[in-house]
Amino acid sequence: MTIFNILEMLGGFCLFLFGMSILNDSLTTISGGKLENILGRLSSTKFRGLLLGIVTTAVIQSSSATTVMVVALVNSGVMKLMQAVPVIMGANIGTTVTGWILSLSGISGDNFFVQMLKPSSFTPILALVGIVLIFSSKIDSKKATGHALLGFAVLMFGMQIMSGAVAPLQDMPEFKEMFKIFTNPFVGVIVGMLLTALIQSSSAFTGILQALSTTGAITFGSVIPLIMGQNIGTCITATLSSIGAGRNAKRAAFVHLSFNVIGTFCFMVAFYVINYFWPFPFMGDVVNQVNIALVHTIFNLFTTALLFPFSNQLVKFSKFVLPRREPKIRRDEIEQNLRLLDPRFLERPGFAVEQAFRVVRTMMETATASLKEAIELIFDFEYEEYNHVEHLENQVDQYEDSLMEYTMGITAGSLNQADNRKLTIVMHTLNDIERISDHAINIADQAKIKKETEVPFSDEAMQELELYSRAIVDIIKITRDALLNLDTKLAEKIPPLEDRIDEINKALYDRHIERLKHNICNVENSMTIVEIYTCFERIADHCNNISIVLRQFSALHFRTHDFDQSIDRSSPEYKKMLAEYTEKYDLPEMEQKIVEQC
């Protein structure tokens, strides 16, 4: 093994990682955000979530990317924590597809079709097609497809270079002795975990093992612990992405970590206990690329099959380890925020307006957090979370009372036009923000009733509520961001979404009546679900009111009703946004038994 072999191996490794990065980014671009929407909409059952995790990871060729996506969806409220668990498990299975693709380089045979399956035969064709698409197409999706094909070709080329560079290792006894160390399961797991955490890709680590397997120095006894360790190491990406995110996002990352750690521990104990009493004859056999892909797949299928029935327990464990923060911390925060409304600032009205606006921003963020937590209670009720929603609602009330008094004091001073307009925004949005918080506690109350009566909603109603809640979370986030940044362009997205929410509300109310007629929904919880629908629809109305005020901010007049009527619902821009929201929040088909009887 010369210095040139080492440089060649490093070069191949760099090309391998570069190709994998291009492939992952390009496939994500091709999906155009559709994967996030699909994950958010279709992960309503455990088996469906598991399948989506497998397919999504197989498509984008990265379990880390899938889990990071899931953490982001949980953080934004689009996906519930309970929904995230089977998707994370599915990602572990989906990532094994990469190993099987890479194992194609080990195919041998003189048959033409067998030869065409070898990467050295078909990757040049893929690279050529990719280059043609990149330089000849003006359509972004086709260019992204070209980059994906080229990325795959570079990945496979890097794999070939690595395999060729490590060939001299087969004649080095020291290399074989080094790999014997990894037959110790504890050493192998730790090394596999650290190396995978370093490169942040289990697929890349699998590729390295497959390249090294061509030396004939790696046995089943050494590769099994390394593969177990890599499944723990790959958790580093999702864990890092959860830093600074919400509590549930951190829980999702912890579920990913605990699932892999527990699965690895169980597999290790079961495998080595059986091997101790009834030794496996293959442990000393040399592995090839297909064997590594097979071991990786069997391991992930085992851990998923073992822990899939305990997904609820994994969620409870994450909540035990990462409990809700005590509200006492927030009491200090609210006192500090209210100190911004110092009466002495009223002598400088312009500065007082800025202080009031800072508190309004905090008030809006608090109301948003309150609403998102209240919606989560519908699907996963906890008394601790319910108490926290009550606490947040009390905060919003305190902000409103203090701001009402403070802004009245500001009006006695002299303001320039810009400060006067900002003060108007503060005063006109206070009531809407407070009402959003009121509706949030009302939703939490209905979730509490649902929990205590123990009368569940129908599966159809829960699916529809999930879609409706995603639309509400979307509109509150847009409203929050528009208000915090005084972004009138962003505020223009609210009216078409509010119109779509009105359509959803009417459709779901009609569907609920039909289900009541056909005894699919229960009369006992009828008022509960209707009250939630009403709260959702009114929250959207308040968001629209805030958008009107923000758009007035650039229009230099403040007649709300007249301004609302000026929205051109026939404009191409409005129609385009409404069509996008209609597609994004497309209601599931009405259950067949009702359709047949209607």
C-alpha positions in Angstrom: 0.0 0.0 0.0 1.8 3.1 -1.2 1.1 6.8 -0.7 -0.4 6.9 -4.2 -2.9 4.2 -3.2 -3.9 6.3 -0.2 -4.4 9.4 -2.3 -6.4 7.4 -4.8 -8.6 6.0 -2.0 -9.1 9.5 -0.6 -10.0 10.9 -4.0 -12.4 8.1 -4.6 -14.0 8.7 -1.2 -14.4 12.4 -1.9 -16.0 11.7 -5.3 -18.3 9.1 -3.6 -19.4 11.7 -1.0 -19.7 14.4 -3.6 -21.8 12.2 -5.9 -24.1 11.2 -3.0 -24.5 14.9 -2.0 -25.5 15.9 -5.6 -27.8 12.9 -5.9 -29.5 13.7 -2.6 -29.9 17.5 -3.4 -31.1 16.8 -6.9 -33.7 14.3 -5.9 -34.9 16.7 -3.2 -35.2 19.5 -5.8 -37.1 17.2 -8.2 -39.6 16.4 -5.4 -40.3 20.2 -5.2 -41.4 20.1 -1.5 -44.0 17.4 -2.4 -42.3 14.8 -0.2 -42.9 17.1 2.9 -46.6 17.5 1.9 -47.0 13.8 1.4 -45.3 13.0 4.7 -47.6 15.5 6.5 -50.8 14.3 4.8 -50.4 10.6 4.4 -48.8 9.4 7.6 -52.1 9.1 9.4 -51.7 5.4 10.3 -48.6 3.6 11.6 -48.3 1.2 8.6 -48.8 4.1 6.2 -46.1 6.1 8.0 -43.7 3.1 7.9 -44.2 2.7 4.2 -43.8 6.4 3.5 -40.5 6.4 5.5 -39.2 3.5 3.4 -40.3 5.0 0.1 -39.1 8.6 0.9 -35.7 7.4 2.0 -35.3 5.1 -1.0 -36.2 8.0 -3.3 -33.9 10.6 -1.8 -31.2 8.1 -0.9 -30.6 9.4 2.6 -32.1 8.4 6.0 -30.5 11.4 7.6 -32.3 13.7 5.1 -35.6 12.0 5.9 -35.3 12.2 9.6 -34.2 15.9 9.4 -37.3 16.5 7.3 -39.4 14.7 9.9 -37.9 16.8 12.7 -38.7 20.0 10.8 -42.3 18.8 10.1 -42.8 18.0 13.8 -41.3 21.4 14.8 -43.6 23.3 12.4 -46.7 21.4 13.7 -47.4 19.8 10.3 -46.7 16.3 11.6 -47.6 15.0 15.1 -44.9 13.3 17.2 -46.8 10.0 17.1 -46.9 10.2 13.3 -43.2 10.7 13.1 -42.2 7.5 14.8 -43.2 5.0 12.1 -41.7 7.3 9.4 -38.4 7.3 11.3 -38.5 3.5 11.5 -39.3 3.3 7.8 -36.3 5.5 7.0 -34.0 2.9 8.6 -35.3 0.3 6.2 -35.3 2.6 3.2 -31.6 3.5 3.6 -30.6 -0.1 2.9 -31.6 0.4 -0.8 -28.4 2.3 -1.3 -26.3 -0.7 -0.2 -28.1 -2.9 -2.7 -27.5 -0.4 -5.5 -23.8 -0.2 -4.6 -23.5 -4.0 -4.5 -24.2 -4.1 -8.3 -20.5 -3.4 -8.8 -19.8 -6.9 -7.5 -21.8 -8.6 -10.2 -19.8 -10.9 -12.5 -20.7 -12.8 -15.6 -20.2 -12.8 -19.4 -23.9 -12.5 -20.3 -24.8 -9.2 -22.0 -27.6 -8.4 -19.6 -25.5 -9.2 -16.6 -22.7 -7.0 -18.0 -25.2 -4.1 -18.4 -26.2 -4.4 -14.7 -22.6 -3.6 -13.8 -22.1 0.1 -12.8 -19.0 0.3 -15.1 -21.4 -0.4 -18.0 -24.5 1.7 -17.3 -23.1 4.7 -15.3 -21.3 6.2 -18.4 -24.7 6.2 -20.2 -26.4 7.8 -17.2 -23.6 10.5 -17.0 -24.0 11.2 -20.7 -27.8 11.6 -20.4 -27.3 13.8 -17.3 -24.9 16.1 -19.1 -27.3 16.4 -22.1 -30.2 17.3 -19.8 -28.2 19.8 -17.8 -26.9 21.7 -20.9 -29.9 21.3 -23.2 -32.9 21.8 -21.0 -34.3 25.1 -19.8 -36.7 23.4 -17.4 -35.5 23.3 -13.8 -37.0 19.8 -13.1 -35.2 18.3 -16.1 -31.9 20.0 -15.1 -32.4 18.6 -11.6 -32.9 15.1 -13.2 -29.7 15.6 -15.1 -27.8 16.5 -11.9 -29.3 13.4 -10.2 -28.1 11.1 -13.0 -24.7 12.8 -13.0 -24.5 12.6 -9.2 -25.2 8.9 -9.3 -22.5 8.3 -12.0 -20.0 10.2 -9.9 -21.0 8.2 -6.8 -20.5 4.9 -8.6 -17.2 6.1 -10.2 -15.9 7.1 -6.7 -16.9 3.6 -5.5 -14.9 2.0 -8.3 -11.9 4.1 -7.5 -12.0 3.3 -3.8 -12.4 -0.5 -4.6 -9.3 -0.3 -6.9 -7.3 1.7 -4.5 -7.7 -0.7 -1.5 -6.9 -3.8 -3.6 -3.2 -3.9 -2.3 -4.6 -4.2 1.3 -5.5 -7.8 0.6 -1.8 -8.7 0.7 -1.2 -6.9 4.1 -1.6 -9.2 7.1 -1.7 -6.1 9.3 -5.0 -5.0 7.7 -6.6 -8.3 8.3 -5.4 -8.2 11.9 -6.9 -4.7 12.4 -10.3 -5.9 11.2 -10.1 -8.8 13.7 -10.3 -6.2 16.5 -13.8 -5.3 15.3 -15.0 -8.9 16.0 -15.3 -7.6 19.6 -18.9 -6.3 19.4 -18.3 -3.4 21.8 -15.3 -2.2 19.8 -17.0 -2.7 16.5 -20.2 -0.8 17.5 -18.2 2.1 19.0 -16.0 2.5 15.9 -18.9 2.1 13.5 -20.8 4.7 15.5 -18.0 7.3 15.6 -17.0 6.9 11.9 -20.6 7.3 10.8 -21.2 10.3 13.0 -18.1 11.8 11.5 -19.2 11.5 7.9 -22.9 11.9 8.9 -24.1 9.2 6.5 -24.8 5.6 7.1 -25.1 5.0 3.3 -21.6 6.4 2.8 -20.2 4.2 5.6 -21.9 1.2 4.0 -20.3 2.1 0.7 -16.8 2.3 2.4 -17.3 -1.2 3.9 -18.4 -2.6 0.5 -15.3 -1.1 -1.1 -13.1 -2.6 1.6 -14.8 -5.9 1.2 -13.1 -6.4 -2.1 -9.8 -6.9 -0.3 -11.1 -10.2 1.2 -10.0 -9.1 4.7 -13.5 -8.4 6.2 -15.4 -11.2 7.8 -19.0 -11.5 9.0 -17.7 -11.3 12.6 -16.2 -7.9 12.1 -18.8 -6.3 9.7 -21.9 -7.0 11.9 -20.8 -4.9 14.9 -19.7 -2.1 12.5 -23.1 -2.1 10.8 -24.8 -2.0 14.2 -22.7 1.0 15.3 -23.4 2.9 12.1 -27.1 2.9 12.8 -26.4 4.8 16.1 -23.9 7.1 14.5 -26.3 8.2 11.8 -28.6 9.8 14.5 -26.1 12.7 14.8 -27.6 14.6 11.8 -31.2 14.7 13.2 -29.9 15.4 16.7 -27.9 18.4 15.5 -30.9 19.7 13.4 -33.1 19.6 16.5 -30.9 22.1 18.4 -32.9 25.3 18.8 -36.1 23.6 17.7 -39.2 23.1 19.7 -39.7 20.5 22.4 -41.6 18.0 20.2 -38.9 18.3 17.5 -36.2 17.4 20.1 -38.4 14.5 21.1 -38.6 13.3 17.5 -34.8 13.4 17.3 -34.6 11.5 20.6 -37.0 8.9 19.4 -34.7 8.3 16.4 -31.7 7.9 18.7 -33.5 5.7 21.3 -35.0 3.5 18.6 -31.5 2.8 17.1 -29.8 2.4 20.5 -32.5 0.0 21.9 -32.7 -1.9 18.6 -28.9 -2.3 18.4 -28.7 -3.4 22.0 -31.5 -6.0 21.5 -30.0 -7.3 18.3 -26.5 -7.5 19.8 -27.7 -9.4 22.9 -29.9 -11.8 20.9 -27.3 -12.4 18.2 -24.3 -13.0 20.5 -26.2 -15.0 23.1 -27.4 -17.4 20.4 -23.9 -17.4 18.9 -22.4 -18.3 22.3 -24.5 -21.4 22.7 -24.9 -22.4 19.0 -22.0 -20.8 17.1 -22.9 -19.5 13.6 -20.6 -21.2 11.1 -20.4 -18.1 8.8 -18.8 -15.7 11.4 -15.3 -16.4 10.0 -16.3 -16.3 6.4 -15.2 -13.4 4.1 -18.0 -11.0 3.1 -18.7 -9.5 -0.3 -20.7 -6.4 -1.2 -24.0 -8.3 -1.4 -23.4 -9.8 2.0 -22.9 -6.4 3.5 -26.1 -5.1 1.9 -27.9 -8.2 3.2 -26.6 -7.8 6.8 -27.6 -4.2 6.8 -31.1 -5.0 5.6 -31.7 -7.9 8.0 -30.5 -5.8 11.0 -32.9 -2.9 10.2 -35.8 -5.2 9.5 -35.2 -6.9 12.8 -35.1 -3.7 14.9 -38.1 -2.3 13.1 -40.2 -5.5 13.6 -39.1 -5.6 17.2 -39.9 -2.0 18.2 -42.7 -1.1 15.7 -45.4 -2.4 18.2 -43.9 -0.2 20.9 -43.9 3.1 19.0 -46.3 4.6 21.6 -44.0 3.7 24.4 -41.1 5.3 22.5 -43.1 8.6 22.4 -43.9 8.3 26.1 -40.2 7.6 26.9 -39.2 10.7 24.9 -41.7 12.8 26.9 -40.3 11.4 30.1 -36.7 12.3 29.2 -37.7 15.6 27.7 -40.6 16.9 29.8 -42.5 20.2 29.3 -40.5 23.1 30.8 -42.0 24.6 33.9 -44.0 27.8 33.2 -42.0 29.6 36.0 -39.3 30.5 33.5 -41.9 32.3 31.3 -43.1 34.3 34.3 -39.7 36.0 34.4 -40.0 36.5 30.6 -43.4 38.2 30.7 -42.2 40.5 33.5 -39.2 41.4 31.5 -41.3 42.1 28.4 -43.7 44.2 30.2 -40.8 46.4 31.5 -40.5 47.5 27.9 -43.7 49.4 28.4 -42.1 51.9 30.8 -44.3 55.0 31.3 -41.2 57.2 31.1 -40.9 56.3 27.5 -44.2 58.1 26.8 -42.2 61.3 26.8 -40.6 60.0 23.6 -43.7 58.7 21.7 -41.7 57.4 18.7 -39.6 55.2 20.9 -42.6 54.2 22.9 -44.3 52.9 19.7 -41.2 50.7 19.0 -41.4 49.3 22.5 -45.1 48.6 22.1 -44.5 46.8 18.8 -41.8 44.6 20.4 -44.3 43.5 22.9 -47.0 42.9 20.2 -44.5 40.6 18.4 -44.0 38.6 21.6 -47.8 38.5 22.1 -48.2 37.1 18.6 -45.6 34.5 19.1 -47.2 33.4 22.4 -50.6 33.2 20.8 -49.1 31.1 17.9 -47.4 28.7 20.4 -50.7 28.5 22.3 -52.7 27.6 19.2 -50.2 25.0 18.0 -50.1 23.2 21.4 -53.9 23.3 21.6 -54.2 21.6 18.2 -51.7 18.9 19.3 -54.0 18.2 22.3 -56.8 17.1 19.9 -54.6 14.2 18.7 -52.6 13.5 21.8 -54.1 15.0 25.0 -51.9 15.5 28.1 -53.0 17.5 31.2 -49.6 19.0 31.5 -49.8 20.4 28.0 -53.3 21.6 28.6 -52.2 23.5 31.7 -49.4 25.1 29.6 -52.0 26.3 27.0 -53.9 27.9 29.8 -50.7 29.6 31.0 -49.9 30.9 27.6 -53.5 32.3 27.3 -53.0 34.2 30.6 -49.8 35.7 29.2 -51.6 36.9 26.1 -54.3 38.5 28.3 -51.7 40.3 30.4 -50.0 41.6 27.2 -53.3 42.9 25.9 -54.2 44.7 29.1 -50.9 46.3 29.4 -50.7 47.3 25.7 -54.2 48.8 25.7 -53.3 51.1 28.5 -49.9 51.9 27.1 -51.0 52.7 23.6 -53.7 55.0 24.9 -50.9 57.0 26.6 -48.9 57.1 23.4 -51.8 58.7 21.5 -51.6 61.7 23.7 -48.1 62.5 22.2 -47.1 63.8 18.8 -46.1 61.2 16.2 -44.8 61.3 12.7 -46.6 59.5 9.9 -44.5 56.3 10.1 -44.8 56.0 13.9 -48.5 56.7 13.6 -49.0 53.9 11.1 -47.1 51.5 13.2 -49.1 52.5 16.3 -52.3 51.9 14.3 -51.1 48.4 13.4 -50.4 47.7 17.1 -53.8 48.9 18.2 -55.8 47.2 15.4 -54.1 43.8 15.9 -54.3 43.5 19.6 -57.9 42.3 19.7 -57.4 39.8 16.9 -54.3 38.3 18.6 -56.1 38.0 21.9 -59.1 36.3 20.2 -56.8 33.8 18.5 -55.5 32.9 22.0 -59.1 32.6 23.3 -60.0 30.2 20.5 -56.8 28.2 21.3 -57.9 27.7 24.9 -61.4 26.8 23.6 -59.9 24.2 21.3 -57.9 22.8 24.3 -61.1 22.7 26.3 -62.8 20.6 23.6 -59.8 18.3 23.4 -60.2 17.9 27.2 -63.8 17.0 26.8 -62.9 14.5 24.1 -60.4 12.9 26.4 -62.6 12.7 29.5 -65.7 11.5 27.7 -63.6 8.8 26.0 -65.9 8.9 23.0 -63.5 8.9 20.0 -64.1 10.7 16.7 -64.5 8.6 13.6 -61.4 7.8 11.6 -62.7 9.9 8.7 -63.3 12.9 11.0 -59.8 12.6 12.5 -58.2 12.5 9.0 -60.2 15.6 8.1 -59.3 17.4 11.3 -55.7 16.6 10.6 -55.9 18.3 7.2 -57.9 21.3 8.7 -55.4 21.7 11.5 -52.5 21.8 9.0 -54.2 24.6 7.1 -54.7 26.5 10.4 -51.1 26.1 11.5 -50.1 27.3 8.0 -52.2 30.5 8.2 -51.1 31.3 11.7 -47.5 30.9 10.8 -47.8 33.1 7.8 -49.7 35.7 9.8 -47.1 35.6 12.6 -44.2 36.0 10.1 -46.0 38.8 8.2 -46.7 40.7 11.4 -43.2 40.2 13.0 -41.5 41.5 9.8 -44.3 43.9 8.7 -44.2 42.0 5.4 -47.1 43.2 3.3 -46.1 40.8 0.4 -46.4 37.8 2.7 -49.7 39.2 4.1 -51.2 38.9 0.6 -51.0 35.1 0.9 -53.5 35.1 3.8 -56.8 36.0 2.0 -56.7 33.1 -0.5 -55.8 30.7 2.3 -58.6 32.1 4.4 -61.0 31.5 1.5 -59.8 27.9 1.2 -60.3 27.4 4.9 -63.9 28.7 4.6 -64.4 26.1 1.9 -62.9 23.4 4.1 -65.0 24.4 7.0 -68.3 24.3 5.0 -67.4 21.0 3.4 -66.4 19.4 6.7 -69.5 20.6 8.5 -71.7 19.1 5.7 -69.8 15.8 5.9 -70.2 15.7 9.6 -74.0 16.1 9.3 -74.0 13.2 6.7 -72.0 11.0 9.1 -74.4 11.8 11.9 -77.3 10.8 9.7 -75.6 7.5 8.9 -74.4 6.8 12.5 -70.8 7.0 11.6 -70.1 9.9 14.0 -71.3 9.9 17.5 -74.0 12.3 18.7 -72.2 12.6 22.1 -69.1 14.3 20.6 -70.9 16.1 17.8 -70.8 19.5 19.6 -67.1 19.0 20.4 -66.0 18.6 16.7 -68.4 21.3 15.5 -66.9 23.7 18.1 -63.4 22.9 17.0 -64.5 23.6 13.4 -65.9 26.9 14.5 -62.8 27.9 16.4 -60.6 27.1 13.4 -62.8 29.1 11.0 -62.8 32.1 13.4 -59.0 31.9 13.9 -58.6 32.2 10.1 -60.9 35.2 10.1 -58.7 36.9 12.7 -55.6 36.1 10.7 -57.3 37.7 7.7 -58.1 40.8 9.8 -54.4 41.1 10.7 -53.4 40.8 7.0 -55.8 43.6 6.1 -54.2 45.9 8.7 -50.7 45.0 7.4 -51.7 45.6 3.8 -53.1 48.9 4.9 -49.7 49.7 6.3 -48.5 50.4 2.7 -51.9 51.7 1.5 -52.0 54.8 3.7 -55.6 54.4 4.7 -57.3 52.5 7.4 -60.9 51.7 6.4 -60.8 47.9 7.0 -64.1 47.0 5.3 -63.5 49.0 2.2 -59.9 47.7 2.0 -61.1 44.1 2.3 -63.6 44.6 -0.6 -60.7 45.9 -2.8 -59.1 42.4 -2.9 -59.2 41.4 -6.5 -60.3 37.8 -6.3 -60.3 37.6 -10.1 -56.6 38.5 -10.5 -54.2 35.8 -11.8 -52.1 36.0 -8.7 -55.0 35.4 -6.4 -56.3 32.5 -8.5 -52.9 30.9 -8.6 -52.5 31.1 -4.8 -56.0 29.8 -4.2 -55.4 26.9 -6.6 -52.1 26.1 -4.8 -53.9 26.0 -1.4 -56.7 24.0 -2.8 -54.2 21.4 -4.0 -52.2 21.5 -0.8 -55.3 21.1 1.4 -57.3 18.8 -0.8 -59.9 17.0 1.2 -59.9 13.1 1.2 -62.6 11.4 -0.7 -65.9 11.0 1.2 -66.3 7.5 2.6 -68.0 5.2 0.1 -70.9 4.1 2.2 -72.1 7.7 2.5 -71.6 8.4 -1.2 -73.7 5.4 -2.1 -76.6 6.5 0.1 -76.5 10.2 -0.6 
